[in-house]
Amino acid sequence: MFLKRDERVLLQLAAKDGIEEINVAIAKLRRGNPAAFHDGDSLRERVFLVQPANWIPCQGSIRPAPTQSPRKSD
């Protein structure tokens, strides 16, 4: 369930060009290596180190999500 080295490089290069290129690269990677990506079933079994957003299904987390302090105006 990992990306191969060349797949990671492809994704890193896409990241330099923005979200649209990231989405194109992910679509390509999913077709070539679907096992490298979680689906709803595998996420439900996963335990995260830090609590993910509420909409991400998971079995649990080790630490709670960090609290965000309000931004101070300058």
CNS distance restraints for C-alpha pairs under 8 A (distance, minus, plus):
assign (resid   1 and name CA) (resid  35 and name CA) 5.25 0.50 0.50
assign (resid   1 and name CA) (resid  36 and name CA) 4.08 0.50 0.50
assign (resid   1 and name CA) (resid  37 and name CA) 6.80 0.50 0.50
assign (resid   2 and name CA) (resid  35 and name CA) 7.56 0.50 0.50
assign (resid   2 and name CA) (resid  36 and name CA) 4.68 0.50 0.50
assign (resid   2 and name CA) (resid  37 and name CA) 7.80 0.50 0.50
assign (resid   3 and name CA) (resid   7 and name CA) 5.64 0.50 0.50
assign (resid   3 and name CA) (resid   8 and name CA) 5.95 0.50 0.50
assign (resid   3 and name CA) (resid  33 and name CA) 7.55 0.50 0.50
assign (resid   3 and name CA) (resid  36 and name CA) 5.66 0.50 0.50
assign (resid   4 and name CA) (resid   8 and name CA) 6.26 0.50 0.50
assign (resid   5 and name CA) (resid   9 and name CA) 6.29 0.50 0.50
assign (resid   6 and name CA) (resid  10 and name CA) 6.20 0.50 0.50
assign (resid   7 and name CA) (resid  11 and name CA) 6.34 0.50 0.50
assign (resid   7 and name CA) (resid  29 and name CA) 6.98 0.50 0.50
assign (resid   8 and name CA) (resid  12 and name CA) 6.14 0.50 0.50
assign (resid   9 and name CA) (resid  13 and name CA) 6.10 0.50 0.50
assign (resid  10 and name CA) (resid  14 and name CA) 6.20 0.50 0.50
assign (resid  10 and name CA) (resid  25 and name CA) 6.98 0.50 0.50
assign (resid  11 and name CA) (resid  15 and name CA) 6.18 0.50 0.50
assign (resid  11 and name CA) (resid  22 and name CA) 6.49 0.50 0.50
assign (resid  11 and name CA) (resid  25 and name CA) 6.07 0.50 0.50
assign (resid  11 and name CA) (resid  26 and name CA) 7.29 0.50 0.50
assign (resid  12 and name CA) (resid  16 and name CA) 6.84 0.50 0.50
assign (resid  13 and name CA) (resid  17 and name CA) 7.23 0.50 0.50
assign (resid  14 and name CA) (resid  18 and name CA) 6.75 0.50 0.50
assign (resid  14 and name CA) (resid  21 and name CA) 5.11 0.50 0.50
assign (resid  14 and name CA) (resid  22 and name CA) 5.06 0.50 0.50
assign (resid  14 and name CA) (resid  25 and name CA) 6.57 0.50 0.50
assign (resid  15 and name CA) (resid  19 and name CA) 6.82 0.50 0.50
assign (resid  15 and name CA) (resid  21 and name CA) 6.91 0.50 0.50
assign (resid  15 and name CA) (resid  22 and name CA) 5.59 0.50 0.50
assign (resid  17 and name CA) (resid  21 and name CA) 5.99 0.50 0.50
assign (resid  17 and name CA) (resid  22 and name CA) 7.67 0.50 0.50
assign (resid  18 and name CA) (resid  22 and name CA) 6.36 0.50 0.50
assign (resid  19 and name CA) (resid  23 and name CA) 6.10 0.50 0.50
assign (resid  20 and name CA) (resid  24 and name CA) 6.36 0.50 0.50
assign (resid  21 and name CA) (resid  25 and name CA) 6.08 0.50 0.50
assign (resid  22 and name CA) (resid  26 and name CA) 6.07 0.50 0.50
assign (resid  23 and name CA) (resid  27 and name CA) 6.17 0.50 0.50
assign (resid  24 and name CA) (resid  28 and name CA) 6.34 0.50 0.50
assign (resid  25 and name CA) (resid  29 and name CA) 6.08 0.50 0.50
assign (resid  26 and name CA) (resid  30 and name CA) 5.95 0.50 0.50
assign (resid  27 and name CA) (resid  31 and name CA) 6.43 0.50 0.50
assign (resid  28 and name CA) (resid  32 and name CA) 6.45 0.50 0.50
assign (resid  29 and name CA) (resid  33 and name CA) 5.67 0.50 0.50
assign (resid  29 and name CA) (resid  34 and name CA) 7.18 0.50 0.50
assign (resid  30 and name CA) (resid  34 and name CA) 4.50 0.50 0.50
assign (resid  30 and name CA) (resid  35 and name CA) 7.90 0.50 0.50
assign (resid  30 and name CA) (resid  36 and name CA) 7.52 0.50 0.50
assign (resid  30 and name CA) (resid  37 and name CA) 6.99 0.50 0.50
assign (resid  33 and name CA) (resid  37 and name CA) 7.87 0.50 0.50
assign (resid  38 and name CA) (resid  42 and name CA) 5.59 0.50 0.50
assign (resid  38 and name CA) (resid  43 and name CA) 6.00 0.50 0.50
assign (resid  39 and name CA) (resid  43 and name CA) 6.11 0.50 0.50
assign (resid  40 and name CA) (resid  44 and name CA) 6.30 0.50 0.50
assign (resid  40 and name CA) (resid  57 and name CA) 6.96 0.50 0.50
assign (resid  41 and name CA) (resid  45 and name CA) 6.84 0.50 0.50
assign (resid  42 and name CA) (resid  46 and name CA) 6.49 0.50 0.50
assign (resid  43 and name CA) (resid  56 and name CA) 7.52 0.50 0.50
assign (resid  43 and name CA) (resid  57 and name CA) 5.74 0.50 0.50
assign (resid  43 and name CA) (resid  58 and name CA) 5.22 0.50 0.50
assign (resid  43 and name CA) (resid  59 and name CA) 7.74 0.50 0.50
assign (resid  44 and name CA) (resid  57 and name CA) 5.01 0.50 0.50
assign (resid  44 and name CA) (resid  58 and name CA) 3.97 0.50 0.50
assign (resid  44 and name CA) (resid  59 and name CA) 5.36 0.50 0.50
assign (resid  45 and name CA) (resid  58 and name CA) 5.89 0.50 0.50
assign (resid  45 and name CA) (resid  59 and name CA) 5.27 0.50 0.50
assign (resid  46 and name CA) (resid  58 and name CA) 5.36 0.50 0.50
assign (resid  46 and name CA) (resid  59 and name CA) 5.55 0.50 0.50
assign (resid  46 and name CA) (resid  60 and name CA) 7.17 0.50 0.50
assign (resid  47 and name CA) (resid  58 and name CA) 6.29 0.50 0.50
assign (resid  47 and name CA) (resid  59 and name CA) 5.46 0.50 0.50
assign (resid  47 and name CA) (resid  60 and name CA) 4.87 0.50 0.50
assign (resid  47 and name CA) (resid  61 and name CA) 5.17 0.50 0.50
assign (resid  47 and name CA) (resid  62 and name CA) 7.38 0.50 0.50
assign (resid  48 and name CA) (resid  52 and name CA) 7.12 0.50 0.50
assign (resid  48 and name CA) (resid  58 and name CA) 7.59 0.50 0.50
assign (resid  48 and name CA) (resid  60 and name CA) 6.39 0.50 0.50
assign (resid  48 and name CA) (resid  61 and name CA) 4.52 0.50 0.50
assign (resid  48 and name CA) (resid  62 and name CA) 6.43 0.50 0.50
assign (resid  49 and name CA) (resid  61 and name CA) 5.42 0.50 0.50
assign (resid  49 and name CA) (resid  62 and name CA) 4.86 0.50 0.50
assign (resid  49 and name CA) (resid  63 and name CA) 5.99 0.50 0.50
assign (resid  50 and name CA) (resid  61 and name CA) 5.75 0.50 0.50
assign (resid  50 and name CA) (resid  62 and name CA) 6.04 0.50 0.50
assign (resid  50 and name CA) (resid  63 and name CA) 4.82 0.50 0.50
assign (resid  50 and name CA) (resid  64 and name CA) 5.78 0.50 0.50
assign (resid  50 and name CA) (resid  65 and name CA) 5.64 0.50 0.50
assign (resid  51 and name CA) (resid  60 and name CA) 7.33 0.50 0.50
assign (resid  51 and name CA) (resid  61 and name CA) 5.03 0.50 0.50
assign (resid  51 and name CA) (resid  62 and name CA) 7.15 0.50 0.50
assign (resid  51 and name CA) (resid  63 and name CA) 6.05 0.50 0.50
assign (resid  51 and name CA) (resid  64 and name CA) 4.99 0.50 0.50
assign (resid  51 and name CA) (resid  65 and name CA) 4.80 0.50 0.50
assign (resid  52 and name CA) (resid  56 and name CA) 6.38 0.50 0.50
assign (resid  52 and name CA) (resid  61 and name CA) 7.82 0.50 0.50
assign (resid  52 and name CA) (resid  65 and name CA) 6.79 0.50 0.50
